[in-house]
Amino acid sequence: MKSILSIVVLVLIYSAVESKESPPKVQVYSRNPGNFGDKNTLICHVTGFHPPDISIQLLKNGVEIPDTCRVRHLKNLKTYTWEADM
């Protein structure tokens, strides 16, 4: 009886750990201060998500280019936009 109870407790603990979902924290920023007409690099930094099944794209008008960051974590889709501090 104790072994069955122990197994049930272990299964419940395991399922609680596996079911933890943490949304991603997303930061989009430029490598250097922006100057009109100069090339720059955008960085999309994504942290703190669980489970690790995630896709990250930098898009503009549905085309992958470096000025937006679309993050899909599990079934959630969220778009983050870079805006220059001007």
N, C-alpha and C positions, 0 to 999 in steps of 0.2 A: 504494500500500500504506500509506503514512504517513497519507493522508487517511482511509482506512477505519479505521485504528487510532485516529486522533484522534476520529472520529465515535463509535466504540465507547466510548472513554474518556468523552466528553462525555455520552453517554446513561447510562452507569453513574453518573457524578457527579450528573446530574439526577435519576435515579431514587432515589439515596440521599438527596438533599435532600427530595424529595417524600414519601418514605416515613417521614420523621421524625415520630413521634407523641409529644407531651408531654401528660401528664394535667393537668387544671386544678388549681390551688391555690384552695381555697374558704374564705372567712371569712364567718361570719354573726355580726353584732353589732348592738347597739342604738345609735341616734344619741346618746341621753342616758341617764344612769343611770336605772334603772327605779324607779318608785314605784307601789305597788299602787293600781289604779283610775285612774291617769293614762295618757293616750294616749302612745304613743311610736312611733318609726319603726325598723323593722328594715332592715338593709342586708346584702345578699348580694353580696360582692365576689369576683369570679372572675378569676384572672389566669394567665398562663404556659402556656396551652394551644395546641396546634398539631395538626392543622389547625384553622382558625377555624370549622368547622362545629360549633356548640354550641347547646343550648337550656337555659334556666334558668327555673325556676318556684319560687315560694314557695307551699308547700302546707300544709294541715292536713287529715288524713283524706281525702286525695285532692281536696280543694277548695282552690283557689288563694286563700290568705290569707297575711299576712306573719309566719309564725313558723317555717317550715321552708324549706329550699332544696334543690330536687332538680335535679341537673345531669346532662344527658346529653351526653357527648362521644364521638363516633363510636358504637360499640355499647355503651359502658359507661354504666350508670346508677348513680348514687350519691346517697344522701340525707344531708344535713347538717342537724342540728337545733340550734336556738338554745336555750340554757339560761341563764336569768338567774343572775347571781352573787348569791345571797341568803344 
